[in-house]
Amino acid sequence: MTPPVLARSLAPLPLESLPGFLLRLAHRLGRSPGRIAGLCGLAADERRPPAYHLTGLADDLATTFAAATRLSPIEVHGLTLRRYAATYPALAKAQVDSKVNMVAQREYWAFNASSRYCPDCLSGDNSPVQSAYGGPWKLSWHLPVTFTCPLHHRLLEVVCPECQNVLGGATRNRGSLIRQPQRDGLHPLQCRNPTPQDSAGRRASHRQACGARLDTAPHTSGSHLSAGERARLITLQTRLDRQLAPDPAESPARTPQTPFPDLILAAQLIKLSWPAGADLAPTHATAALIDAHAAPITAALDAPSATTSKYLRIPELWPAPADPATCGALLLAAENLLGDHEPASLRERVQPLVQAAYERAPKRAYQLLRTADISAPLARSLVRRRRIFHAGGSSRGPGHLKVPSRDCDFHPEDVPQLLPQAWFDDHLAHLVDHMLQANTWMVRHLRRAASLKLMEMTAGGTWTECADTLGMPRGSAASTLDVLGWAMPHTLWEQFEAGVQRIAAELDSDPNRVNYARRRRAMAAWRMPVSDWPELCRNIPKLGHLARQEPHLATVLVWAEVTQSEHLNCPLLAAPALAGRDRTLLVDQIAQFLTPTHQKAGRLELRRRLGLYAARLAAQCDSTTPSTVGRDTSTASADWSSVGESCAEAPIPWNASDDRARPDPSG
C-alpha cells in the first residue's frame, strides 16, 4: 500500500544524512523516528529501520520516500552514501537493500553504521530551522575515512560525552539507521544511547535514553596530540575530501584515480604486519595510537591458539579504528607507505610489510592481498618475486594477483613462444660471456625466459600461467628457471631484466607487431604439402633421399620458424601417427639437422629455402582472415599450397644470392 503524504516536511540540509533527516523530521512532527521511517516505507515495522538504507535506496523505495516527504528523488538519493559511490569504491561492496553489507562494513571500510560528529557543525548556523532542530548530521561522517572537520579545525568525536558510548548504529552486529528509533520526545542533537542500567533486560519501549546534548560536547578526540599533529590530520582530511567530492569544474582527464582502495589496503597491511611499519607513522604520538589499536590484533595472531584454532576471530582486524584520531594516524601512515607510487621505492617500502604479514598470518595476508581492487603500481609492489619473476609454483601468495609487471602497449598475443634470435642478439647476447656455462642450450634457455618475462609484463600472472598462455610446457619453463638459477650470477638477473625491458620498449613503439598467437592457431593443423617438399629439395646434392620421405621434418622446421617457437612443441610431434619410435627418429633427425656443425653444403641450402618458404607462409598467416584460422589439416594444406606452387614456378626459385627471410641458425 502506498504510504500517505506526511502533513509537514523539511528541506534537507547541505550534505545531510538520511538518519539525520529522519531525526529532524520526527522531532518536527512530534513522532518517533521509527514511526516516520515506517510511514515513509523504510521499515516494515517501527523497531529497526535497517542500516543498509544508508548506502542507497532502491529506485522504487526512493520514489515512495520522496512522495511521502515531498522531496525529489534526487534529494532523496542525496541523503544516502550513493552520493560517494563513484569516488569511494568500497561502497560497491555494500549492496543496496541487502543485509550482507554489515560484513562489507567491517571488512572493506564501506561505512560506519554509527556516526562520528562535530559538535560545532551540530550547533547549526543560527538560522531559524537550525536553531530549532540543529545543524546537519553529515553524510560523510559515516565514512571511515572521515575523521576531522576541516571547517572547524578539529577532530570528530565518536562517543557521547556523558555515557561514553558510540552513538547510534549497530548493536550486536544488527544494523539500524537510528539507535532506539521507537523513542520520541528527544531532540535530534540528544544522545539516544540507553543508560547503562537500561541497556539490557528491559523492553526497548521502556528503556531510558542518555539524552545528553551533543552540540556542546568538549574537545576530547585527539586532545593529547600536539597542534602540529592535529594540523597534519586536518590537512590529510582536506586532501581526502577533495577526492570524495571532486571539483566539478576540474576536467575528468585531470582528476586523479581515487586513492581509497590503495589507502585502505595499505592501512590494513600496516595493522596486520605491525610493528613492521612503525617508522611510517610521522610522530611518536601517532605511532602510539596505532600501536594501541594493533596491540590486541598482534597478541591474538601471535598467540599459540592462532595456529591451533580453526575459527579464530579478531573483531579489530579488518575494520577501521573507531577512534577518529587513531583512524587518522593509521591513514597518515598508510599515505606515507604509498608515497608517490614510484615503482622501485614503493616496492622497497611495501615488501617488508608483506613478508611480516605472511610470517604472522599467511591465510589472512593471502585473503587481504588477493581480493584487493587496487592500482597497478601497488599491486606490482605487493607481488612476491622469485628472482625477477612473479612467484609461482604452489605458493599461495600475492604472486597470484594477475597484474602485469609493466604498463605495456603490446599485448599477450604479440609475444612469441621463443624470443627471436635477432632480438636476443640485440639485447641479451652479452650476458652469455658472463655465465658459468655458455652454449647453444644456454642461449635457448635465455630466449625462453625472455619470452616468459615479456608475457608477465603484458599479461601478469606467475611463470606457470605465462607458460600456459604461450603454449609452452610447464616442465620446459621450470627447467629454464632452474638452469638459469645456477648458471647466471645474481648480478646478471638485473641486466637480463633491463634487456627484456628494452625489448618491451621496442614492441611498444612498433606499429607492425606480429600476432604470434594468431600464427600458432593458424599453423596448429598445418602440414607441409606433399607436392611442395620435392620442389624444395630439387637440385640440392645428396638430399634426394629426404625428398622421398614424408615431409615431417619440413613441417616441424617451418612451423617453428613461422610461429617463432621451439620445434619440440610442434603439434605434429604430438600426433598419434608419430607415437613411439617414429617420433623419436624424427626428433633425432631434426636435432642432427639443427646441429651447428651440420649447417653446411646441402643442409645449409635446404635450411635457407625453408626459411624463405616460412617467410612467405608467415605473410599469408598475417593476412588471412580470422574465418580461415584453425581449419583441419587438409584445408590448411590447400590454403598454403600456393606458397610452394609459386616457388616451383620461379625460374631460379632458390637463388643463393637471395637473402630474404634467412632462417635463424639455431632453429
N, C-alpha and C positions, 0 to 999 in steps of 0.2 A: 504494500500500500504506500502511496506517495506521502511523505511527511508533510504536515501543514507548514505554511509560511509563518515564521516567528513574528510576534507582534512588533518587536523592535529589533534592530541590529546595530552593528558598529562597522565603521570602515577600518580595515586592517592598518596597523601602524607600519612604518617602513621596516622591512626585514623581520617582521613579527613571525613567531612560530605558531603552528596550529594549537598546541596546548595553551600558549599564552592568549591567543584569541578566544578560545573556549572559556578560560578563566575570566577574562574581562566581560565577555558577553553574558556568562552565567551570573556575574555579580550585578550587571545592569538589569537583568530580568528577574533577579531575586530567586533563582533556581540553582540547583546543584550542577556542577559541570557534567556529571554523568547524565542528568536529565536532558541537558541541552544536547549532548553528544547523541543521545538516543533519538531526540526529536529531529536531529539533522541526518540521521541514517548511519552514524558512525559506530553504533554499538547495538547489538541485539537486545541487550539489557543495559541497565544503568550502572552496573557494578564496575565494569572494567573496559573502557574503550581501548582497544589494543594498540600497543606502541608502534606496530608496523605501519599504521596510518601515517606516522611521522615521515616515513621515507617516500611516500607518494600515495595518491588516491587514484583508484581506477576511474576511468572517464565517466562511467555511469554514476559512481558514488560521488564524484566531484560535482556532477550536474545536479544531483539530489541535494547535496550540501549547499551549493550555490543558490538553488531555488529557495531553500528554507531560510537562508541568511541574507538574501537579496544581494549577493555578491556575483561577480562574473566568474566564469570558470578559470580565467587567467589569474584572478585574485586568489581563488581557492588553491590552485596549484602553487601559487607563490608562497603559501603558508607551509608548504612541505619541503623536504630536502630535495625534491625533484629540481628545485632551483639550481642545485650544485651538481646535478648528475653528470653534466658534460665536463666539468673540471675536477671532480672528485670521484675517480673510478671505483673506489671501494663501495660506493652506494649501489653499484650494479649488482653486487653480490647480495644485497638486501632486497629480495624480490617483493614487488608491490603486492599487497594483500596476501602475504604468506607468513606464517608463524615461524618458519625456519630462519627468519632473519635475525633472531636472537643469537644464533650461532655466528652469523656473519658479523653481528655487532661485536662479539667478543674477539673473534679471530682475525678479522680484517680491518678493524678500526672503522667500521661503516658509520656508526653513530652511537651516541650515548642516549639511552632512554631517559636518564636523569639529565638535568640541565645545570651547567655552570652558570654563573651570573655575575653581573657588575652592578653593585648597589647604586652607583651614580646613574647608570642607564635606567634602572628601575624607578628612580625617583622622578623621572619624567622631565619634560621641557617647560613646565609651568603653564601649558595650555589647559583650557578647561577640561578637556576629555582626559588628559594625562594626569591632571591634578586629582580628578575623581577616581580613575581606575588604574593609575600607574603607567609607567613607561613600558616599552615592549620587552617581553621575554624573547630575546633574539634567536632566530633560527640557527645561526652559526654556532651558538653556544652548545648545541647538541653534537657538533663535530669534534672528534677527539683532537684535531689539530688546531682548535681554537682555545687558547689558554690565557690570553691577555685582552685587555680593552685598550687599543691604541688611542681611542678618542679621549679617555680619561687617564691614560698613562698609569695603569695599574693592572695587576694580575687579577684574573677572575677568581671568585670564591666558588667553593663546591659544597660546603656544608652550612647548615643553619648555625648562626652564632649562639643560639640558645640551646638546642637539643644536640648539636654537634653531629647530626646525621646528614647523609647525602640527600639532596632534595629530589622528591618525586621519582617517577620511572619504575624500574624493575624491582620486584620483591620476590626473592627466591626464584629468580630467572623467569618470572611471569611478568611480561612487559605490559605497561599501562601508560597511556598518554599522560595521566594525571594521578597523583597519589590521593587516595581516599576520594574518588570522584563523586561519591554519593553525598558527601558533606556539603551543606550550603551555609551561608552566613559568613564565609571567610572572604576577606579582601584578596584580590589577585596577587598582592605582594606579601601575603602571610604564609608562613611555613605550614604545609599540610601534613607533615610527618606526625604519626601518632606519638603521644607522650610515652616515655619508657614504660610506665605502669600499665598503659593501654595498648602496647604494641602487639600483644598476643593474649589469647584467652577470652576475648570479648568479641561479639559480633561487630562487623565493620561499622554498622549504622550507629553503634553506641560508643565507639571509641572517641576519645578526646584528641584534638589536634594541638600541636605545639603552639601555633598562632603567632610566633614571633615575626615582627616586621623585618623584611629582608632588604628594604631600601635604605636602612640605616645601619647595616652591618659594618663593623670596623674592618680596617685593612689587616687581614690575618694571613692570607695566602702569600708565601714568599717574603714575609716580613723580616726574616733573618738574612735575606740576601742584601748585598750592597746596592746602592743606587746604580752603579755601573752594570752589575749583573742583571738587575731588573730592566735596565735600558737595552741590554743585549736581547733579552726575551721579547721585549716590545718591538724591537727592530725586526727580529725574525718573524713575529706575528704580522707585521706590516707587509713583509715580502710574501708570506703565505696568503694573506688576504688578497693581494693583487693577483695571485694565481687562482684563488677561488672565484673571484669576480673580476675578470679582466676588463680593462677599459674598452668599451665598445668602439671608441674612436681608433684604437690600435688595430692595424691590419692583421688578418689571420696569419699572414706569412711571417710577421714579426713576433707573433705570440709564441713563446717557447713551449715545449712539451710539458704537460703537467708533471710536477715533481713528486706528487704524493705517493704513487706506488713505490718509487725508489726510496723515498724518505721513510715510509712505513717499514719496508723490508730492512733498511739499514738500522732502524730503531730496534726491531725485533732481533736482528742478528747481534746487536750490541748486548741486549739483555741475555740472550742465550749463551753468549761467549764471555760474559762479564767475569772477571775484571780485565780481560784481554784488551778491551778498548777504553780503559780508564783514562789514557792520555788524550782521548778525543774530547773529553769534557773541557771547556775553556778555563774553568776555575776549580779550586778545591771545593768550594761550596756546592757548585753544580754537580761535581763528581760525587759528593757525599749524598746528594739527593738520589742520584741514580743507584748508588751503592745500597742505600736503604731499601729502595724498591726491588733491586735484584737479589738482595740477600736471601729471602725465602725461596726464590727460584733456584739459586745456586745451591742452597742447602738441600733442597729436595732432589735435585738432579745428581748431586754428589753423594747422597746417602746410599747405603747398601741396598735399600729397598728399591732404588731406581732401576737396578738391573734384575731384580727378582720379581717385582710386582708387574703384572701384565697390564693393569689398568691404573697406573699412577696418574693422578690428576693434579695439575698445578694451576689453580684458577688465575694466578697473576701472570702466567707465562706469555700469552698472546695479546691480551687486551692492552690498551693504552693505560698508563697510570691515571688513576682518578684525580690525584692532586695536580692542579694546574702547573705549579712550579716544577714539580718532578717531570711532568709531561713535557714542559718547555725545555727543561735541561736535557732530557733524552733526545728531543728533536734537534737541539743545538749540537749535541754530539753526533747525531746522525748526519746533519748537514756537513760537519767537519769531515766525517768519513767519506762522504760523496765528493767533496771538494769541487773541482771544476770538470770532473768526468774525463780528465786526460787519461788515456788507457793505461800507460805504464805506471803512473803514480797511483791511480785508483786501484789497480790490481795489487800493488805493493801494500796498500793500506788494508785492503779487504781480505786478502788471503790468510793472514794470521788469525783473523776472527773466524773465518770459515774453518780453518784447521782446529781451532779451540772448540768451536761448536760441535764439530764431528767427533772429537775426542770425548766430549762430555755427554752428548746425546745424539748419536748418529741418526736414529729414526726421526727425531724431531727436526734435526737440521735438514735431512732429506725432504721431509714434509714441507718445511719452510721454503727451501730453495727451488724445489721442482714445480711448485704451484704458483710461483710469483709471476705477475704480469708486469714486468719491469722493462726499463730501457735496455737497448742492446749493449751500450758500454758497461752498465752494471752487470748484466747477465754474463758478459765475457769475463769480467773480473772475478765472478764467482766460480767459474768453471775450473775445476782442478785439472792439472795437466800432467801428462807423462812425457817428459822431455818437452817437445814443442807441440804435442798433440793433446786434444781433449782426452781425459782419462776414459778408458774403455774397459773391455772385458766384463767381469761380473760385478764391478764396483757399482754401488747404488748411491752415487754422489751427484753433484751438480753438473758433472760432465754430461748427464742425460738431459740437461737443458739444451735443446736442439737450436742453439743460437749460432749463426755464422760468426766465425772468429775475425771477420773483417767486413767492412762495407764494400760490396763489390757491384760493379756494373755488369760483369759477366754472370752467367747462370750455370747451374749444375750440368746442364746438357752440353755446355761448351768445354767441359773438362774431358780430356782423353784418358783412357784406362792406363796408358803408359806414356809418360812425358816424351814428346817427340825429341829425337836426338839433337835437332838444331837448337831447340830451347835449352836443352841440357848443356850443350857446348857453349852457348852464350852466357849462361848464368851460374852453372853449378860445376862445370868441369874442373875448375881449380881446386875443388875440395878433394879430389881423388889423390892428389900429390901429398896430402897431409893425413891420409887414413892409414890405419895399421896394415891394411891389405888392399891392394889395388889390382883389379882385374875386370874383365867384362861383366862378370856376375855382380860385382860390387856396383858397377855403373847401373846395371839393371835394377838393383835394389834402390839406388838413389832416385832413379827415374820413377819407380813405382811409388816410393814415399812422397815424392814431389806431387804426383797426381792425387794421392790421398790428402795432402795438405791443401792443395787447391780446392778440392771438394769440400773440405772442412771450412775453408774461408768463405765459400759461397752458400753452402747448404747447412753447415753446422753438424752437430752430432759427434759421436765417438768415431774412432778409426774403423771400428767394425761396421757402423752404419754407413760410413763413407765408402767402404769396400763394397757393401751390398749395392749402393747406388751406382757404382761404377761397373758392376757385374764382375768384380774381382773376387776370387775365392778368399774367404776369411783366413784360411791357412796361409795363403801367399802373403797377405798383409801382416799377419802375425810373424811369419818368418822374416819379413823385411825389417820390422821393428826390432826383433831380437838380434839380427845380424848387425844392423847399424848401431845397436846399443853397445856392442863391444868393439866394433871396428871404427867407430867415429868418436874421437875425443869430445869431451863435454863442450869445449870452446867452439867446435865446429858446428854444433847444433844451431847456434845463433847465426852463423854465417849461412848455413843451409836455409834457415827461415828467411833471412834477408834476401837470398837469391830467389826463393819462391815468391816473396813479396814483389820483387822486380818483374817476375813473370806475370803475376796477377795484375800489376800496373799496366803492362803491355796489353794484356787481354782486355782490361777496362777500356783502353783507348782504341782498340782495334774495331773498326766498323764492320769488318767482314769476318767475324768469328765463325768457326766451323761448329756445326751442331753434331758433335760426335755421338751423342745418344741416338740421334736420328740415323746416323750411319750404322750404328750397331743394330738397330732394329731392321733397317733395310737389308743388311747383309746377313741376318741371322740364318736365313734358309738358302742363301746363295751358294751355288756350286759352279766351278769352272766348266763352261760348256765344252762338251767333248770335241766339237769342231774347232774350238779356238786353241786347244792345247797343242796339237801337231804344228799349227802355224807358228806358235810361239817358239817351238823347238827347231823349226826348219832352218837348215844351213848352219847349224851350230855343231861343230865336230864333236863326236863321242857322246852325243845326247840322244841318239836315235832310240836307245832302249827306254829312256824316260817318256818319249812321245808315244810309245806303245803301251805304257802303263796307264792305269786310271789316274786322272789329273788331281788326285787328292793333295799332293804336295803343293801344287799351284794354288789350289783353293785356300789352303791354310796360309800360305805366304801372302797372297793378295788380300785375304780377309784382314790379316794383321796390319798390312800397310794401309789399307783404306780406313780402318777403324782406329789406327794407332793403338793397338792392343798387343798383348803378349800372345804369341802363336799357340801356346798351350791352352789358352782359353777359347780357342776357335770352336764353335758349336759342332763342326764336323767331327772333332775328336771325341765328342760325347755321343755320337750317333750309334745306335745299336749295331749297324753294319760293321763298325770298326772295333767291336769289343774284343778284348783279349789280345791275341798275338798280332793281329793285323794293326791294331792301334800302336802297339809297341814298336813294330817295324817302321811304321810311318813316322812316329816321333823320333826314332833314331835317324831315319833318313833326313828329316828336316834339320835335326841337330848337326849332322855332318854337313849339310848344305850351308848352314849358317856359320859354321866354324870359320874364323877369320883366315886361317891358313889355307882354306879351300876356296877363298874368294879370288879366283884367277881363271884365265882362259875361258872355257865354255861355260862354267858355272857363273863367272862374273858377267858374261854377256847375257845369259838367261836371267840373271838377277836384275840386270838393267832393263830388259824387256818387260819383266814382271812389274817393275817399278813404274814404267810408262803405262802399262795396262792398268795398274792400280790407280794411277793419277786420273786417267780418263774415266774409270769406273767411279772414283770418288766424286768427280764433277757431276756425273749422272745422279749419284745419290743425293747430292746437294740440290739438284734442280728438280728432282722427282716430286710430284705432288703427293701429299700425305695419303691419298687413297691407294697408292701403289705400294706403300710401305708394309712389310710383314707378310708378303704373299708366300705361297708354298713354293717348294723347290723348282718345280717345272716352270711355273710362271715367272719366277725370279730369273731363271736361266734365260728365258725368252727375252726378258726386259734388258738384260745386259749383253746379250749375244752380239748386238750391233757393235760393241766395242771391238770384239775380236774380228768381226767382219771388216770393219773399217781398217784395222791393222793389216789384215790379209790382203786387202785391195791396194795398199800402198805399194808403189814400185820397189822402194827400198825401206821396208817398214821399221827396221831396227838399225838404222844408221848409227855407227859408233860415235859420230860427231854430235848426235842429238842428245844433249844433256838434260833435257826436260824431265822432270819428275824422277830424278836419280834416286834410287831406293836407299833407305837407311842401311848402312853396312852391318849394323848389329841386329837387324830384323825388326 
